[in-house]
Amino acid sequence: MMDTTTFDEATSAARTEALLPRLLALLYSSLVYAFFLGTFLYAMGFVNGVFVPKGIDDGGTRPLAETLAVNLGLLGLFAVQHSVMARQGFKRWWTRFVPAHAERSTFVLFTCVILTTLYVQWRPLPGTVWKVEQPALAAALSALSWAGFGLVLLATFLIDHFDLFGLKQGWRRFRGVTHVDPAFRVRGIYRRTRHPLYLGFLVAFWATPHMTEGHLLFSVMTTAFMLVAVRLEERDLVRAHGEDYVEYRRQVPMLVPSLTRSYGAR
């Protein structure tokens, strides 16, 4: 017959062993989420050239061929990683090696590592494309860029911010609750444009009082990536939500918000 003390110790050890993976899942998702917040905040300063050690136009100039090769390589790496890892087929393969509850956080981690590398290694092209000298207009353009980043953040909360960046999956794993993907719903600005998150980034990148050649390269390439990514994403959304999303797509513009019509309005 097992001694009571031994039984209690064995039970306690089993509970600790069962709790440890759940604690690690929560810790992992929390650390990645903190990394995301830092990366996103740095992006705001990087694009606007304020509050960060190195902005988009900071740093010594290098030979043009080297500058283009490095900058395009970094942007291309981001585009490939973001596009491939976001696809459902890749996720099904990837979760054979990475636990399902950590899949989203791992995607966010890879994204943040690449973006951090881009911030550090970006080569400036200081030539001026346009520069607004009128102070009020320059201030308005800067404010519009910050508003674009604000729209990005708002758009994430209108869908499911903490699910999008993996924190909810870690929390549910910690609680022992099965994760359920967010249901299809349309709220706020999503009633007038299907992709306010991409719209926010476009505004943030293009609204600047001083557009340098390097900033223009960044804006053009990220815009091209987003125009491709949005179509890949739409294909996945149709597969996931079926006729609901098809009808939504029929009624609501992709990027430019409708000023006269709101989804669901009669």
Protein Blocks (a to p, Z undefined) as FASTA:
>chain_A
ZZfklmmmmmmmmmmmmmmmmmmmmmmmmmmmmmmmmmmmmmmmmmnopaiabdfkgccd
ddfklmmmmmmmmmmmmmmmmmmmmpmklmmmmmmmbcfklmmmmmmmmmmmmmmmmmmm
pccdfbcfbdcfblklmmmmmmmmmmmmmmmmmmmmmmommlmnommmmmmmmnopacdd
dddddehjllmocblmlmmmmmmmmmcfbdcfklmmmmmmmmmmmmmmmmmmmmmmmmmn
mmmlmmmmmmpcfklccfkbcehiZZ
